[in-house]
Amino acid sequence: MEKIYTALGLMSGTSMDGVDASIIKSDGYSQFSNILDKYYKFDEKLREKLIKLRDQISSKNDLDTFSDELNDLEREITIFHSNIVSNILSNYKEEVDLVGFHGQTIFHSAKHKISKQLGNGKLLSQLIKKKVVYDFRSADLKDAGQGAPLTPIFHNLLVNKIYKKNKIKFPVNVLNIGGISNITKTIKESDLYKNDIEARDIGPGNFLIDEWIRKNSNKKFDKDGLIGKSGKINKLILNQAIENFDITYLDKSIDVKDFNISFLRGLSFEDGCATITNFTAYLIAEGIKLFNKKNKYDICNHLICGGGRKNLFLIENIKRYLDDFDNLKFDSIDLYNINGDYVESQAFGYLAIRSFLRLPITFPQTTGCKKPSCGGVIIENY
């Protein structure tokens, strides 16, 4: 029997609102149990600094221009994460072997082989006195991969865990609607080494809607999609935006800088929210169509995780755009006793264990890398 490791996964997404933390146990293969999930909100000053700096960096040259600001903010966010770890470990009495530290993405460009996450793994290890695994994307980028999505190997593990209890019919797609949306075609554990798991980024997720809300109100997101639902979709602006966007991008990772909301200028708050939600839904639906077409058959079962699953207006519009595919079924992953808010933080605990064991975390059919890549930099700085 393989050794079971305990890992603490830390994840901060494009919403930049806080950090999801999860303690998991796994052998890095098929054994997995979730011990703890907890959310830690950024204070408003830190959140504003992160958003401002991300908005200022639109090219790789900006990483040099704003290097001092990046270094200062990286230290601040690393200390924030260290306080989280200290808080959790003071209440969790068992030994934690590894900390999987994603950090806060500021800039991602597969074209330039750069993915900048704020988070100093050496400093975190020094502060918490633990082995830290970080910088999960660089190895994949160097091997001609897109550096994203990183979570498919974990999605596959979760679906197989569900299958053992509920006999859900394979194949199953996992649709993760975070800041960016990605999709994973999962396969049975028994077939894992015969076929590659397939995955791709397929479009925006929450971040365009969040940006519209943030820039036009004192709110941070559209709770339950109620603001979007209260507005009227501007069909002319929506159709122009759709016509101007190239949907054939399934071979590339997606960054928040690939989109903007300038086309909504002049719309009311509610109508702008309705229109950008519908635009997001269209792109996700088209991404699902392309992904399933690429796999040469329609996958019936789709399990949704990530914050976007709570935006009921978004989900309603995704389904509407897929009306012609009456065999497609969409369920929240929460129906299977998995908290869809913490799939990514759990994933980074799992990826930390795999990196420590030198097992691959990305694959040619998930990121486009030339060969399976182990990823993750392991640091023990204490």
C-alpha positions as CSV (number, residue, x, y, z in Angstrom):
1,M,0.0,0.0,0.0
2,E,1.3,3.5,-0.9
3,K,2.0,6.0,1.8
4,I,-0.7,8.4,2.6
5,Y,0.4,12.1,2.8
6,T,-1.3,15.0,4.4
7,A,-1.2,18.2,2.4
8,L,-2.6,21.7,2.8
9,G,-3.7,23.3,-0.5
10,L,-3.9,27.1,-0.8
11,M,-5.7,28.8,-3.8
12,S,-6.5,32.4,-4.6
13,G,-8.4,32.9,-7.8
14,T,-9.0,35.7,-10.3
15,S,-11.8,37.2,-8.1
16,M,-8.9,38.2,-5.8
17,D,-11.3,38.2,-2.8
18,G,-9.4,35.8,-0.6
19,V,-7.8,32.4,-0.1
20,D,-9.4,28.9,-0.1
21,A,-7.5,26.5,2.1
22,S,-8.0,22.7,2.3
23,I,-6.4,19.9,4.1
24,I,-6.5,16.6,2.2
25,K,-5.0,13.1,2.6
26,S,-3.8,11.2,-0.5
27,D,-1.3,8.7,-1.8
28,G,-0.9,10.9,-4.9
29,Y,-2.7,8.2,-6.9
30,S,-6.3,7.1,-6.3
31,Q,-6.6,7.4,-2.5
32,F,-8.2,10.7,-1.4
33,S,-10.0,12.1,1.6
34,N,-10.9,15.7,2.4
35,I,-10.3,16.8,6.0
36,L,-10.9,20.5,6.2
37,D,-12.0,23.4,4.0
38,K,-11.8,27.1,5.1
39,Y,-12.0,30.5,3.4
40,Y,-9.9,33.5,4.4
41,K,-11.0,36.9,3.1
42,F,-8.5,39.5,2.0
43,D,-8.8,42.8,3.8
44,E,-10.0,45.5,1.4
45,K,-6.7,47.3,1.1
46,L,-4.9,44.2,0.0
47,R,-7.6,43.3,-2.5
48,E,-7.5,46.8,-4.0
49,K,-3.7,46.6,-4.3
50,L,-3.9,43.2,-6.1
51,I,-6.6,44.4,-8.5
52,K,-4.8,47.7,-9.3
53,L,-1.5,45.9,-10.0
54,R,-3.1,43.2,-12.1
55,D,-4.8,46.0,-14.2
56,Q,-1.5,47.7,-14.7
57,I,0.3,44.7,-16.1
58,S,-0.8,43.9,-19.6
59,S,2.6,42.7,-21.1
60,K,5.7,40.9,-20.0
61,N,7.6,44.2,-20.1
62,D,5.2,45.5,-17.4
63,L,6.6,42.8,-15.1
64,D,9.9,44.7,-15.2
65,T,8.4,48.1,-15.0
66,F,6.4,47.2,-11.9
67,S,9.0,44.9,-10.4
68,D,9.3,46.8,-7.1
69,E,5.6,46.9,-6.6
70,L,5.4,43.2,-7.4
71,N,8.1,42.3,-4.9
72,D,6.5,44.3,-2.1
73,L,3.0,42.9,-2.8
74,E,4.4,39.3,-3.1
75,R,5.9,39.6,0.3
76,E,2.6,40.9,1.7
77,I,0.6,38.2,0.2
78,T,3.0,35.5,1.3
79,I,2.8,36.7,4.9
80,F,-1.0,36.6,4.5
81,H,-0.8,33.0,3.5
82,S,1.6,32.2,6.3
83,N,-0.9,33.5,8.8
84,I,-3.5,31.3,7.3
85,V,-1.3,28.2,7.6
86,S,-0.4,29.1,11.2
87,N,-4.0,29.5,12.1
88,I,-5.0,26.2,10.6
89,L,-2.0,24.3,12.0
90,S,-2.7,25.6,15.5
91,N,-6.1,23.9,15.4
92,Y,-5.2,20.8,13.4
93,K,-3.1,18.5,15.6
94,E,-1.9,16.0,13.0
95,E,1.3,16.4,11.0
96,V,1.0,18.2,7.7
97,D,3.6,16.9,5.3
98,L,3.3,19.5,2.5
99,V,1.8,22.8,1.6
100,G,0.6,23.4,-2.0
101,F,0.9,27.1,-2.6
102,H,-0.6,28.4,-5.8
103,G,-0.2,32.1,-5.2
104,Q,-2.1,34.9,-6.9
105,T,-2.0,35.0,-10.7
106,I,-1.0,38.5,-11.9
107,F,-0.1,37.7,-15.5
108,H,-0.3,34.6,-17.7
109,S,1.1,34.3,-21.3
110,A,1.7,30.8,-22.7
111,K,3.1,32.6,-25.8
112,H,5.9,34.1,-23.8
113,K,6.2,31.1,-21.5
114,I,5.4,33.3,-18.5
115,S,2.9,32.7,-15.7
116,K,3.4,35.1,-12.8
117,Q,1.9,34.1,-9.5
118,L,2.6,36.3,-6.5
119,G,3.8,34.1,-3.8
120,N,7.4,33.5,-2.4
121,G,7.7,29.8,-1.7
122,K,11.0,30.1,0.0
123,L,9.7,32.8,2.4
124,L,6.5,30.8,3.1
125,S,8.6,27.7,3.9
126,Q,10.7,29.7,6.2
127,L,7.8,31.3,8.0
128,I,5.7,28.1,8.5
129,K,8.5,25.6,8.9
130,K,7.0,23.2,6.3
131,K,7.9,21.8,2.9
132,V,6.2,24.0,0.3
133,V,5.4,23.2,-3.3
134,Y,4.8,26.2,-5.5
135,D,5.4,27.5,-9.1
136,F,3.2,24.7,-10.6
137,R,3.0,26.1,-14.1
138,S,6.6,26.9,-15.2
139,A,7.7,23.3,-16.1
140,D,4.7,22.8,-18.3
141,L,5.3,26.1,-20.1
142,K,8.9,25.2,-20.7
143,D,7.8,21.9,-22.2
144,A,5.6,23.7,-24.8
145,G,2.4,23.5,-22.7
146,Q,-0.1,26.2,-22.0
147,G,0.5,26.1,-18.3
148,A,-3.3,25.6,-17.7
149,P,-5.6,24.0,-16.7
150,L,-3.8,22.3,-13.8
151,T,-6.7,20.6,-12.1
152,P,-7.8,17.8,-14.6
153,I,-5.9,15.0,-12.9
154,F,-7.7,15.9,-9.6
155,H,-11.1,16.2,-11.4
156,N,-10.5,12.7,-12.7
157,L,-9.9,11.5,-9.1
158,L,-13.1,13.1,-7.8
159,V,-15.2,11.6,-10.5
160,N,-13.9,8.2,-9.9
161,K,-14.6,8.7,-6.2
162,I,-18.2,9.6,-7.1
163,Y,-18.4,6.7,-9.5
164,K,-17.5,4.2,-6.7
165,K,-20.4,5.4,-4.6
166,N,-23.0,6.5,-7.1
167,K,-22.1,4.6,-10.3
168,I,-22.4,7.8,-12.4
169,K,-22.2,6.9,-16.1
170,F,-18.9,7.5,-17.9
171,P,-17.6,9.5,-19.7
172,V,-18.2,12.6,-17.4
173,N,-17.1,16.1,-18.1
174,V,-16.2,18.3,-15.1
175,L,-17.0,22.0,-15.9
176,N,-15.1,24.3,-13.6
177,I,-16.5,27.9,-13.7
178,G,-14.0,30.0,-11.8
179,G,-12.5,33.2,-13.1
180,I,-11.8,31.3,-16.2
181,S,-13.8,28.3,-17.3
182,N,-12.2,24.9,-18.1
183,I,-13.5,21.5,-18.8
184,T,-12.1,18.0,-18.2
185,K,-13.2,14.7,-19.9
186,T,-12.7,12.2,-17.1
187,I,-12.1,8.5,-17.6
188,K,-12.4,5.4,-15.4
189,E,-9.5,4.8,-13.0
190,S,-9.0,1.4,-14.7
191,D,-8.4,3.1,-18.0
192,L,-6.1,5.9,-16.7
193,Y,-3.0,4.5,-18.2
194,K,-4.6,3.5,-21.5
195,N,-6.0,6.9,-22.4
196,D,-5.1,10.5,-21.7
197,I,-7.4,12.6,-19.6
198,E,-8.5,15.5,-21.9
199,A,-9.0,19.1,-20.8
200,R,-9.0,22.7,-22.0
201,D,-9.7,26.2,-21.0
202,I,-13.0,27.1,-22.8
203,G,-13.7,30.7,-22.0
204,P,-14.3,33.3,-19.4
205,G,-16.0,32.3,-16.2
206,N,-16.9,34.8,-13.4
207,F,-14.3,37.5,-14.1
208,L,-16.0,39.5,-16.8
209,I,-19.3,39.6,-14.8
210,D,-17.3,40.4,-11.6
211,E,-15.4,43.2,-13.4
212,W,-18.7,44.8,-14.6
213,I,-20.2,44.6,-11.1
214,R,-17.0,45.9,-9.4
215,K,-16.6,48.9,-11.8
216,N,-20.3,49.9,-11.7
217,S,-21.3,49.4,-8.1
218,N,-20.1,48.9,-4.6
219,K,-20.7,45.1,-4.9
220,K,-18.1,42.5,-5.8
221,F,-20.1,39.9,-7.7
222,D,-23.6,39.1,-8.9
223,K,-25.0,37.0,-6.1
224,D,-27.1,34.1,-7.6
225,G,-27.2,36.0,-10.9
226,L,-30.1,38.2,-9.7
227,I,-28.7,41.5,-11.1
228,G,-28.2,40.0,-14.5
229,K,-31.6,38.4,-14.4
230,S,-33.2,41.8,-13.6
231,G,-31.6,43.4,-16.7
232,K,-32.4,43.2,-20.4
233,I,-29.9,41.7,-22.8
234,N,-28.9,44.1,-25.5
235,K,-29.0,41.8,-28.5
236,L,-27.3,44.2,-30.9
237,I,-24.2,44.7,-28.6
238,L,-24.2,41.0,-27.7
239,N,-24.2,39.8,-31.4
240,Q,-21.5,42.3,-32.3
241,A,-19.3,41.0,-29.4
242,I,-19.9,37.4,-30.5
243,E,-19.1,38.2,-34.1
244,N,-15.8,39.9,-33.1
245,F,-14.6,37.1,-30.9
246,D,-12.7,34.1,-32.2
247,I,-14.1,31.0,-30.5
248,T,-11.7,28.5,-32.1
249,Y,-9.2,28.7,-29.3
250,L,-9.3,25.4,-27.6
251,D,-5.6,24.8,-28.1
252,K,-4.7,27.8,-26.0
253,S,-4.9,28.7,-22.3
254,I,-6.9,31.8,-21.5
255,D,-6.0,34.8,-19.4
256,V,-8.2,37.6,-18.0
257,K,-6.3,40.0,-20.3
258,D,-7.7,38.2,-23.4
259,F,-11.1,40.0,-22.8
260,N,-12.4,43.4,-21.8
261,I,-15.9,44.9,-21.1
262,S,-15.5,48.1,-23.1
263,F,-18.2,47.0,-25.6
264,L,-20.8,47.4,-22.8
265,R,-20.2,51.2,-22.5
266,G,-23.4,53.1,-22.3
267,L,-25.5,50.3,-21.0
268,S,-27.3,50.5,-17.6
269,F,-25.9,48.6,-14.7
270,E,-28.6,45.8,-15.0
271,D,-28.6,45.6,-18.8
272,G,-24.8,45.5,-18.9
273,C,-24.8,42.7,-16.4
274,A,-27.4,40.8,-18.3
275,T,-25.5,41.2,-21.6
276,I,-22.0,40.3,-20.2
277,T,-23.5,37.2,-18.4
278,N,-25.1,36.1,-21.7
279,F,-21.8,36.7,-23.6
280,T,-20.0,34.6,-21.0
281,A,-22.7,31.9,-21.3
282,Y,-22.4,31.8,-25.1
283,L,-18.6,31.4,-25.0
284,I,-18.8,28.6,-22.4
285,A,-21.6,26.8,-24.3
286,E,-19.6,27.1,-27.6
287,G,-16.5,25.8,-25.7
288,I,-18.5,22.8,-24.5
289,K,-19.7,22.1,-28.1
290,L,-16.2,22.3,-29.5
291,F,-14.7,20.1,-26.7
292,N,-17.4,17.4,-27.1
293,K,-17.1,17.5,-30.9
294,K,-13.3,17.1,-30.6
295,N,-14.0,14.0,-28.6
296,K,-16.2,12.7,-31.4
297,Y,-19.3,12.2,-29.2
298,D,-21.6,14.0,-26.9
299,I,-20.9,13.5,-23.2
300,C,-24.1,13.4,-21.3
301,N,-23.0,14.0,-17.7
302,H,-21.5,17.4,-16.7
303,L,-20.6,18.2,-13.1
304,I,-20.1,21.9,-12.4
305,C,-17.8,23.3,-9.8
306,G,-16.4,26.7,-9.0
307,G,-18.1,29.9,-8.0
308,G,-19.9,30.3,-11.3
309,R,-22.2,27.4,-10.5
310,K,-24.0,29.6,-8.1
311,N,-24.8,32.2,-10.7
312,L,-28.2,30.7,-11.7
313,F,-28.7,33.2,-14.5
314,L,-25.4,32.2,-16.0
315,I,-26.2,28.5,-15.8
316,E,-29.7,29.0,-17.2
317,N,-28.2,30.8,-20.2
318,I,-25.5,28.1,-20.8
319,K,-28.2,25.5,-20.9
320,R,-30.3,27.6,-23.2
321,Y,-27.4,27.9,-25.7
322,L,-27.2,24.1,-25.6
323,D,-30.9,23.5,-26.1
324,D,-30.3,21.6,-29.3
325,F,-28.3,19.0,-27.3
326,D,-31.1,17.5,-25.3
327,N,-28.9,14.6,-24.1
328,L,-26.6,16.9,-22.1
329,K,-27.1,16.9,-18.3
330,F,-25.7,19.4,-15.9
331,D,-25.5,18.9,-12.1
332,S,-23.6,20.8,-9.4
333,I,-20.8,18.6,-8.0
334,D,-22.3,19.4,-4.6
335,L,-25.0,16.9,-5.2
336,Y,-22.4,14.2,-4.7
337,N,-21.2,15.5,-1.3
338,I,-18.3,17.5,-2.7
339,N,-18.1,21.2,-1.9
340,G,-17.7,22.9,-5.3
341,D,-16.2,26.0,-3.7
342,Y,-13.0,24.1,-2.6
343,V,-12.2,21.8,-5.5
344,E,-9.2,24.0,-6.6
345,S,-7.7,24.3,-3.1
346,Q,-8.1,20.6,-2.6
347,A,-6.5,20.1,-6.0
348,F,-3.4,22.0,-5.0
349,G,-2.9,19.8,-2.0
350,Y,-3.2,16.8,-4.3
351,L,-0.8,18.3,-6.9
352,A,1.7,19.1,-4.1
353,I,1.7,15.4,-3.2
354,R,2.1,14.4,-6.8
355,S,4.9,16.9,-7.4
356,F,6.7,15.7,-4.3
357,L,6.5,12.1,-5.6
358,R,7.6,13.3,-9.0
359,L,4.4,12.2,-10.6
360,P,3.0,14.1,-13.6
361,I,0.4,16.8,-13.0
362,T,-0.1,17.9,-16.6
363,F,-0.4,15.9,-19.8
364,P,-0.2,16.4,-23.6
365,Q,-4.0,16.2,-23.8
366,T,-4.6,18.6,-20.9
367,T,-2.2,21.5,-21.6
368,G,-0.5,20.6,-24.8
369,C,2.9,19.8,-23.2
370,K,5.2,17.5,-25.2
371,K,5.2,14.9,-22.5
372,P,3.7,14.4,-19.0
373,S,5.2,17.1,-16.8
374,C,5.8,16.8,-13.0
375,G,5.7,20.6,-12.4
376,G,5.9,22.1,-8.9
377,V,9.0,23.5,-7.2
378,I,9.7,21.8,-3.9
379,I,11.3,24.0,-1.2
380,E,12.4,23.3,2.4
381,N,13.7,26.5,3.7
382,Y,13.9,26.1,7.5
